[in-house]
Amino acid sequence: MKSEWAEALQKHLIEKAEPIPAGWKTIKQISKELGKTHGHASKAVTRLMNLGLAERKSFRALISNGSGRMIPHYRLLAKAKSP
């Protein structure tokens, strides 16, 4: 059974979590999509950001252990997408 403190903190973290808009993905999601390692996907996204073809934004999200963290997400900019 959770203590009152743990329950109050969990409730607060859930209320503070931000919805992740469509199109934003974590490096973990991108690496899975590409079928590449986390490191490879991270380098590829960094290259795209340096070229102005992708952007990064952090969203407050709940992670698997129930705590809240700012998690970086990435999305392709319109000029990077095929017509």
Secondary structure by P-SEA (a helix, b strand, c coil): cccaaaaaaaaaaaaabbbbccccccaaaaaaaacccaaaaaaaaaaaaaaccbbbbbbbcccccccccbbbbbbbccccccc
